[in-house]
Amino acid sequence: MSAIEILGLEKTYTVGFLRKQEKHALHPLHLAIGEGEIFGFLGPNGAGKTTTLKMLMGLVSPSAGSARILNMDFRNPGVKAQIGFLPEQPYFYDYLTARELLDYYGQLSGIRGRERARKVSELLDRVGLQDASSVQLRKFSKGMLQRVGIAQAILHDPKVVFFDEPMSGLDPTGRREVRDLMEQLKHEGKTVFFSTHILADAEALCDRVAILNRGELKGTGAVADLTAGVKGKVEIVWQANSASASIKAIGAECHVTGNTVRAVLPEEQQENALDLLRREKLRLVSLVPLRKSLEDYFVQQVKAVEPERSGGVKA
C-alpha cells in the first residue's frame, strides 16, 4: 500500500514585469511511496524539491494535479495529524528552551498534560538533547537545532514524516546522528520522505530514490537498479616498474608504487588492457570492478539537460 501518492502535481509561476511569462517550477509529477519506506527526493538546488514538499504540506497551492497521503486527499485536515514536517530552514523562538519549544508544539498537537511531559522528556533523550533541555535555542548549534526540529516533527507520533534537506549544513557527526534517527523511524514502521542533494546520505539510507532536475522527474527506483545502466570503471593492478604508453593510450589513469602499477580505466577498455599486459608479458595481480555510484547516475541525468537561460525561479 502506498503511504504517499503524487498524482500529476504541477506548479507554474508567472515571472517578468512587462513581458510576463509562465515558468514551470514543477512539471506534472507522478510518484508513489510505499508504507515504511525511506524515500530520497534528490536534485540540485532549484530542482523543485522544496516546492513539491510545500505543496504536499499545503503551504503552496499546486497549479494542477493532486496527491494522497495515507489514502486521504492531501488537503484533508485529518491528514495533518498523521504527518510530521521539518522545513529546510526552520524558525524557532530563540529565547525558548528545547523543552519549552517541544511542550508548545505538544499543546498545538493536542497532547494532554502528563502524556505531553512524558513524550517531551523521551524525545529530548532520544535526540540527545536531555542535557541541553534547559538551554535557550539561540545558543544551539546547527546540528542541535536540526535534532530539536526532528523532535518536534515526530512528537505527535505521525505515520509519515517529511524532511527538507535534513543534513544541510551539518558536520559528519551531525549527519550520522540524523541518519540514525531516520533509520529508527523506519524500524518503527513510519514512512520517511526526505529531500537532499547529499548523495552519499541518500545512497546509505534510502530504499528508493527519485531524481528531479529543473522540475522534471529523471528517474526513480532502488539505487542498485538506477545505477545498473551507468558505465563503470575497473581497477587493474600488475607488477612493473613503470606504466607503458600503450596502457595510458586507452584511457588508463596509472599510479606506480615500487614495482606495482595500479590503473583505473573505463570498463569497456578492460579486455584491451588485459591483451596489452599479455603481449608485454606482465604479471597480473588483480582486477576489481569499481562500484557504480548514485553520484555517477545523478551527474549523468543532470548533464543530460542543456543549461537553462538565466532568470529561472528558485524552487
Residue, then its C-alpha position, 0 to 999 in steps of 0.5 A: m500500500s502506498a503511504i504517499e501518492i503524487l498524482g500529476l502535481e504541477k506548479t507554474y509561476t508567472v515571472g517578468f514585469l512587462r513581458k510576463q511569462e509562465k515558468h514551470a517550477l514543477h512539471p506534472l509529477h507522478l510518484a508513489i511511496g510505499e508504507g515504511e519506506i525511506f524515500g530520497f527526493l534528490g536534485p540540485n538546488g532549484a530542482g523543485k524539491t522544496t516546492t513539491l514538499k510545500m505543496l504536499m504540506g499545503l503551504v503552496s497551492p499546486s497549479a494542477g494535479s493532486a496527491r494522497i497521503l495515507n489514502m486521504d486527499f492531501r488537503n484533508p485536515g485529518v491528514k495533518a495529524q498523521i504527518g510530521f514536517l521539518p522545513e529546510q530552514p526552520y524558525f524557532y523562538d530563540y529565547l525558548t528552551a528545547r523543552e519549552l519549544l517541544d511542550y508548545y508544539g505538544q499543546l498545538s498537537g493536542i497532547r494532554g498534560r502528563e502524556r505531553a511531559r512524558k513524550v517531551s522528556e523521551l524525545l529530548d533523550r532520544v535526540g540527545l538533547q536531555d542535557a541541553s533541555s534547559v538551554q535557550l535555542r539561540k545558543f544551539s548549534k546547527g546540528m542541535l537545532q536540526r535534532v530539536g526540529i526532528a523532535q518536534a516533527i515526530l512528537h505527535d507520533p505521525k505515520v509519515v514524516f517529511f524532511d527538507e534537506p535534513m543534513s544541510g549544513l551539518d558536520p559528519t557527526g551531525r549527519r550520522e546522528v540524523r541518519d540514525l534517527m531516520e533509520q529508527l523511524k523506519h524500524e518503527g514502521k513510519t514512512v520517511f520522505f526526505s529531500t537532499h542533494i547529499l548523495a552519499d546520505a541518500e545512497a546509505l539510507c534510502d530504499r528508493v530514490a527519485i531524481l528531479n532536475r529543473g522540475e522534471l522527474k529523471g528517474t526513480g527506483a532502488v539505487a542498485d537498479l538506477t545505477a545498473g545502466v551507468k558505465g563503470k570503471v575497473e581497477i587493474v593492478w600488475q607488477a612493473n616498474s613503470a606504466s607503458a604508453s600503450i596502457k595510458a593510450i586507452g584511457a588508463e589513469c596509472h599510479v606506480t608504487g615500487n614495482t606495482v602499477r595500479a590503473v583505473l580505466p573505463e570498463e569497456q577498455q578492460e579486455n584491451a588492457l588485459d591483451l596489452l599486459r599479455r603481449e608485454k608479458l606482465r604479471l597480473v595481480s588483480l582486477v576489481p570492478l569499481r562500484k557504480s555510484l548514485e553520484d555517477y547516475f545523478v551527474q549523468q541525468v543532470k548533464a543530460v539537460e542543456p543549461e537553462r537561460s538565466g532568470g529561472v525561479k528558485a524552487 
